[in-house]
Amino acid sequence: MDFGSDNMAGASDKVLAAITAANAGPADAYGGDALTARVREQLAALFEHEVAAFLVATGTAANALALAALTPPWGSVLAHEEAHVAFDECGAPEFFTGGAKIVAIPGEGGKLTPAAVAAALDSQPPRPPHTAVPAVLSLSQATEAGTAYTPAEVAALAAEARRRGMAVHMDGARFASALLRLGASPAEMTWKAGVDVISLGATKNGCLAAEAVVVFDPERAATLPLRIKRAGHLVSKSRFLAAQFAAWLDRDHWRDLAARANGAADRLAGELQARGIRLAFPLQANELFAVLPLARFEALRAAGIDLRRWPTRSLAPAACGAGEVVTRLITSFATSDDDINRLLAGIDRVG
Ligand SMILES: Cc1ncc(COP(=O)(O)O)c(C=O)c1O
């Protein structure tokens, strides 16, 4: 039992079986294999759109390389101040873009609004050649607070970005969980709402290590093959990355996995709330941010329950009173009822 991250779960049996099946015989390397071609077709079908798709092994690579395809080195990338690209990627976006500037914008519940984006841009009027050129708006779906943008919210943000001459990137590390909550189609959540490129995350949702940079306008993808190689992310035995995606996309396996993660999150949220523990943010994917008095949190930890204190940074203060702390609990496709029962038993024991 570990609710620290959905990265702590293993991979789905179907994905593992697909990797084993892909092991038979030789296959072309560096993305030239039949499985990679099949995944490109599957992704085009999933998004109901022509796509250029590139498979990489980490979400950080997907994000940083996607951004690099969308901004010149002198561009700026606007993102929520808690966004993974702004806070958790050790400067990879800045590195791979050749020095683009990340502009971190505050927003309640991990979300940006068109007004906040406009305010950030208007507070720094362009003074060429002194100011970076606004180039990309990056949205996390789901957000770092476990909330999700509706397609209408994405569309409004994308319209603001477009109006300012910027492209739109979506960090979809938890895209599947958010999508299921909203009942939207992948197309409605992305290109139909104005998203140019999505980093489609599969690792947190049942793959072993597989993320896709999905580009809706092939012209924007022109430099990506070179960027990916140069970044050390052109995997030679690419069939094993593709095998994961092929199985994940086959017969909507990704949906089943995300539904399990979301279902576990729903049950856990209900049980916590029944015990007087409130959530800092609405549950709109598979991440819960539970608010606990510091003393109760410490007592639970002292009793051996592996709760981690989530840095409140900018997100939680509004939701978190004096003397309270926030702990992040993430469910995955692998979270069982027993896992939840054990956590609840511990909470009930300590009180
Ligand atoms: C919102 C978000 N984006 C991207 C990533 C991908 O990161 P990694 O490079 O660890 O695969 C993560 C992982 O925690 C994440 O939470």
The ligand as an SDF file (V2000), in Angstrom:
LIG
                    3D

 16 16  0  0  0  0  0  0  0  0999 V2000
    2.0160   16.7900  -13.8190 C   0  0  0  0  0  0  0  0  0  0  0  0
    3.2010   15.9470  -14.1840 C   0  0  0  0  0  0  0  0  0  0  0  0
    3.7690   16.1110  -15.3750 N   0  0  0  0  0  0  0  0  0  0  0  0
    4.7690   15.3470  -15.7840 C   0  0  0  0  0  0  0  0  0  0  0  0
    5.2860   14.3600  -14.9780 C   0  0  0  0  0  0  0  0  0  0  0  0
    6.2980   13.4370  -15.5640 C   0  0  0  0  0  0  0  0  0  0  0  0
    7.4480   13.2840  -14.9580 O   0  0  0  0  0  0  0  0  0  0  0  0
    8.5230   12.1260  -15.1100 P   0  0  0  0  0  0  0  0  0  0  0  0
    9.6410   12.7630  -15.8310 O   0  0  0  0  0  0  0  0  0  0  0  0
    8.8190   11.7860  -13.7200 O   0  0  0  0  0  0  0  0  0  0  0  0
    7.9790   10.9550  -15.8950 O   0  0  0  0  0  0  0  0  0  0  0  0
    4.7760   14.1830  -13.6870 C   0  0  0  0  0  0  0  0  0  0  0  0
    5.3540   13.1740  -12.7810 C   0  0  0  0  0  0  0  0  0  0  0  0
    5.2460   13.1790  -11.6070 O   0  0  0  0  0  0  0  0  0  0  0  0
    3.6890   14.9930  -13.2840 C   0  0  0  0  0  0  0  0  0  0  0  0
    3.1200   14.8480  -12.0870 O   0  0  0  0  0  0  0  0  0  0  0  0
  1  2  1  0
  2  3  1  0
  2 15  2  0
  3  4  2  0
  4  5  1  0
  5  6  1  0
  5 12  2  0
  6  7  1  0
  7  8  1  0
  8  9  2  0
  8 10  1  0
  8 11  1  0
 12 13  1  0
 12 15  1  0
 13 14  2  0
 15 16  1  0
M  END
$$$$
